[in-house]
Amino acid sequence: MILPIIAYGAPVLRTVCKDITPDYPQLNKLIDDMWETMYASSGVGLAAPQVNRDIRLFVIDSTQVFVSMDDAERKKYPDAPGIKQVFINAHVKELDGKEWAYNEGCLSIPKIREDIYRNEEVTIGYMDEQFQPHIQTFNGITARIILHEYDHIEGKLFIDYLKPFKRRLMKGKLDDISKGKVSVDYKMSFAK
């Protein structure tokens, strides 16, 4: 089932999310719904707060980024062709590599894209959908998507990386989004 994406301004997007246990109600259905919602919204990642759940869960499919690239462009990124993965109870262990800029957007903040600097590499501990533990290092675009979604479960948004002046310039657009004054081709839920 396609779930509505929670828009900027909702308190759940600023909540530090909690770990869950394998008996979390209807977890497999939620994960399936998050994949369906992410693809229906043309996203490459989706975190539980974006579908109104304050739990440490996100899904990513970085293969979607590489599909539109030609071979020469793909070779610039060490993580090509990408991964499709569920992350439960994720906690960053280490950030490494220099910071690099990439133009990011967010399904919860539609029509706004900005260059955001993030580390080249992240080592993260997480559980997969069978609650098997992993500690893994990711780099490139995959690391960037993981860090973007990880920020969601920490109550942080990509616009938080912008300088205060730049944030002030976009205040009107952000206010419009929170009031539902934005047109998107996917289902959204707006704070009242």
Secondary structure, DSSP 8 states (H G I E B T S, - for coil): ----EE-TT-GGGG---B---TT-TTHHHHHHHHHHHHHHTT-SEEEGGGGT--BSEEEEETHHHHHTS-HHHHTT-TTTT--EEEEEEEEEEEEEEEEEEEEEEETTEEEEEEEEEEEEEEEEEEE-TT--EEEEEEEHHHHHHHHHHHHHHTT--GGGGS-HHHHHHTHHHHHHHHTT----SS-EE---
